[in-house]
Amino acid sequence: MKSAASRAGGSGVVFGVGLEEVMQRPGESSIPSVLKQMVAYLSELGLSEPLFRQPANTKELQDLRYNLNKGGRVDYEAKPRPELVAGLFKLYLRELPEPLLTFPLYSAFLAASEESDEKKRTALLSELMGQLPKPNRLLVELIIKFLARLCLHVDANHVSPIFLAHIFTHIFLRPKFETIETMVQLPKAINLMQLLIETDPELLGANTFGLVGDHHDYREPHRRRRAKLASREPPGRLAAHDRRR
């Protein structure tokens, strides 16, 4: 029998559909099941893999996307390919019609990230997280925890917080309309993404423990995990295929 981490699927189109719409469908709760299955699989089999460092096969990605959008089910364990599932995970998030931290809160999140006092900054970020729609908040918490856990294995997978920040910034935070000013603010957005990965999720009010996989790593003392998450990528380094403007 396959584990829950090996299956994904659902009724109706799932890629490119807003979170709130997906969560109103029968059988959905807390987090879109298609994403929950991906994270469970990657948490089980992909933590030591160099996830997001190499592009997945485009045709295979589109085939999986088509299958899931038709309500099909994907048996990830039948042909273990962590890098392919990671690519599908990223594709789903990039096709969401709105960034996870939402367009209206773009400026507020950037401003909070510039607070120099760590306690005040954490409090501001926690307050903003509470203003997110529930589906967004739960998904943000889950993804941040997954990315932080991935970074704990940096010695094996060479995946660091700053690397992931470059990959996921556009998914989490971007303006509704691109201008010269917002382009100049990109380094601030990347810094915010890195802060979220490195900040103890419980300090941000995260409460999604147990939703997917075993999250015991996140209960490590904050300072120990911050040391483990020390950046190992020079700022600005990013594979060309992961840039998105």
C-alpha positions in Angstrom: 0.0 0.0 0.0 1.3 3.4 -0.9 1.7 6.1 1.8 -0.3 9.3 1.8 2.8 11.1 0.5 2.7 9.1 -2.7 -0.7 10.3 -4.0 -2.1 13.6 -5.2 -5.2 14.6 -7.0 -8.5 16.2 -6.8 -11.6 17.2 -8.8 -11.4 20.1 -11.2 -8.6 22.4 -12.3 -6.1 23.1 -9.5 -3.3 24.9 -11.3 -3.8 28.6 -11.7 -6.8 28.7 -9.4 -7.0 30.9 -6.3 -6.5 29.3 -3.0 -9.9 30.3 -1.6 -11.7 28.8 -4.6 -9.9 25.5 -4.2 -10.6 25.3 -0.5 -14.3 25.6 -1.1 -14.3 22.3 -3.0 -15.5 19.1 -1.3 -12.8 17.1 0.3 -10.4 20.1 0.8 -9.4 21.3 4.2 -6.7 23.6 5.6 -4.3 23.3 2.6 -4.9 22.2 -1.0 -4.5 18.4 -1.1 -2.4 18.5 -4.2 0.2 20.6 -2.4 -0.1 18.7 0.9 0.8 15.5 -0.9 3.8 17.1 -2.6 5.2 18.5 0.6 4.7 15.2 2.4 6.6 13.3 -0.3 9.5 15.8 -0.4 9.7 15.8 3.4 9.9 12.0 3.4 12.3 11.4 0.5 13.7 14.7 -0.6 15.3 16.5 2.3 18.9 15.4 1.4 18.4 16.1 -2.3 19.6 19.3 -4.0 16.0 20.4 -4.5 15.3 23.4 -6.7 18.9 23.4 -7.9 18.2 21.8 -11.2 15.2 22.3 -13.5 12.8 19.4 -14.0 12.0 18.1 -17.4 9.4 20.5 -18.9 7.4 17.8 -20.7 7.2 15.6 -17.6 6.1 18.7 -15.6 3.4 19.6 -18.1 2.2 16.0 -18.3 1.8 15.9 -14.5 0.1 19.3 -14.5 -2.4 18.2 -17.1 -3.2 14.9 -15.2 -3.8 16.8 -12.0 -6.0 19.4 -13.7 -8.1 16.6 -15.1 -8.7 15.2 -11.6 -6.1 12.4 -12.0 -3.9 11.0 -9.3 -0.1 10.9 -9.3 1.8 8.0 -7.6 5.0 9.8 -6.8 6.6 6.8 -5.2 6.2 4.5 -8.3 9.0 6.4 -9.9 10.8 8.4 -7.2 11.9 11.7 -8.7 12.2 14.4 -5.9 13.5 17.0 -8.4 10.4 16.5 -10.5 8.0 16.8 -7.6 9.9 19.9 -6.4 9.5 21.4 -9.9 5.8 20.6 -9.8 5.5 22.2 -6.4 7.2 25.4 -7.6 5.0 25.4 -10.8 1.8 25.2 -8.8 2.8 28.1 -6.6 4.0 30.3 -9.5 0.7 29.8 -11.3 -1.4 31.1 -8.3 -3.1 34.3 -9.4 -1.9 36.2 -6.4 1.4 35.9 -4.3 1.0 34.1 -1.0 1.5 37.3 1.1 -1.1 39.0 -1.2 -0.9 42.2 -3.2 -2.5 44.5 -0.6 0.1 43.6 2.1 3.1 44.0 -0.2 4.3 47.4 1.2 3.5 46.5 4.8 5.6 43.3 4.7 8.5 45.1 3.1 8.3 47.8 5.8 8.2 45.3 8.6 11.3 43.5 7.2 13.3 46.8 7.6 12.7 47.0 11.3 16.1 46.7 12.9 14.9 45.5 16.3 14.4 41.7 16.0 11.6 41.5 18.6 9.7 44.3 17.0 10.3 42.9 13.5 9.0 39.5 14.6 5.9 41.1 16.2 5.2 43.1 13.0 5.5 40.1 10.8 3.4 38.0 13.1 0.7 40.7 13.0 0.8 40.8 9.2 0.6 37.0 9.0 -2.6 37.2 11.0 -4.1 39.5 8.4 -3.7 37.0 5.6 -6.7 35.0 4.4 -6.7 31.7 6.3 -5.8 29.6 3.2 -2.8 31.8 2.5 -1.7 31.9 6.2 -1.8 28.1 6.6 0.0 27.5 3.3 2.7 30.1 4.1 3.3 28.5 7.5 3.6 25.1 5.9 6.0 26.1 3.2 8.2 28.2 5.5 8.5 25.2 7.8 9.3 22.9 4.9 12.0 25.3 3.5 13.5 25.8 7.0 13.6 22.0 7.5 15.2 21.6 4.0 17.9 24.1 5.1 18.8 22.0 8.1 20.3 19.5 5.6 22.4 22.1 3.9 25.6 20.0 4.3 24.0 17.3 2.1 21.8 19.2 -0.2 23.6 22.6 -0.5 20.3 24.4 -0.2 20.6 27.5 1.9 18.2 30.2 3.1 19.5 32.8 0.7 19.3 30.4 -2.2 15.7 29.5 -1.4 14.9 33.2 -0.8 15.9 34.0 -4.4 13.8 31.1 -5.7 10.6 31.8 -3.7 10.5 35.6 -3.3 8.4 36.1 -6.4 6.0 33.4 -5.2 5.5 35.0 -1.8 5.8 38.7 -2.4 5.5 40.8 -5.5 3.6 44.0 -6.4 0.5 44.0 -8.5 2.1 46.3 -11.0 5.8 46.3 -11.8 7.5 49.7 -11.7 11.1 51.0 -11.5 10.5 51.6 -7.8 9.3 48.0 -7.2 12.3 46.6 -9.1 14.6 48.6 -6.9 12.8 47.0 -3.9 13.5 43.5 -5.0 16.6 43.1 -2.7 14.3 44.0 0.3 11.8 41.4 -0.8 14.5 38.8 -1.0 15.7 39.8 2.5 12.2 39.4 3.8 12.0 35.9 2.3 15.2 34.9 4.0 14.0 36.4 7.3 10.9 34.2 7.1 12.9 31.1 6.5 15.3 31.8 9.3 12.7 33.1 11.9 11.3 30.5 14.4 7.9 29.8 12.8 6.3 29.5 16.3 7.3 33.1 16.9 5.2 34.1 13.9 2.2 32.4 15.3 2.6 29.3 13.1 0.3 26.4 14.2 0.4 23.9 11.3 2.4 21.2 13.1 1.1 17.8 12.2 -0.6 18.9 9.0 2.1 17.2 6.9 4.9 14.9 7.9 7.0 15.0 11.0 8.0 18.5 12.0 10.1 17.8 15.1 13.0 19.7 13.5 11.2 23.0 14.0 11.1 22.6 17.7 14.8 22.9 18.0 16.0 25.9 20.1 15.8 29.0 17.9 19.5 29.9 18.2 20.6 26.4 17.3 18.5 26.4 14.1 19.6 29.9 13.2 23.2 28.7 13.4 22.4 25.7 11.2 20.6 28.0 8.7 23.7 30.2 8.3 23.8 31.5 4.7 26.1 29.7 2.3 25.2 31.4 -0.9 26.7 34.8 -1.9 23.9 37.4 -2.3 22.7 37.8 -5.9 23.7 34.3 -7.0 20.8 32.6 -8.8 20.5 30.1 -11.6 19.1 31.8 -14.7 16.2 29.4 -15.0 14.9 30.5 -11.6 14.8 34.2 -12.3 11.3 35.5 -12.8 10.4 39.1 -13.6 
